Amino acid sequence: MDSIILWLLATSGVLSIFLFVARGLLDQLPDIITAWRKVQRTYQSADRNVDDSTGPDT
């Protein structure tokens, strides 16, 4: 009987830690997406600047 109680306590502890970590990751997700889009815009604007600076007469 004691081993069942210990097993249940251990399982609930692991589940609690998992949920805490998952919530932390999900809370950071909007910031990560915003940063990724900023990087994409920076590289796209850099590509446009390179394309604009190299014309047919160079």
C-alpha positions, 0 to 999 in steps of 0.5 A: 500500500505504501508503494502505491502512495509513493508511486502516485506522489512521484507521478504527480510530482513529475506531472507537475514539473512537466506542466510547469516547463510546458507553460514556461515554453508556451509563455515564451513562444510569442516572443520567439515568433516575433524575434523570428519574424524580425530576423526574416524581415531584416534578411528580406530587406537586405536582399532587396537592398542588394538587388536594388544596388546591382543594376544592369549597368554595373 
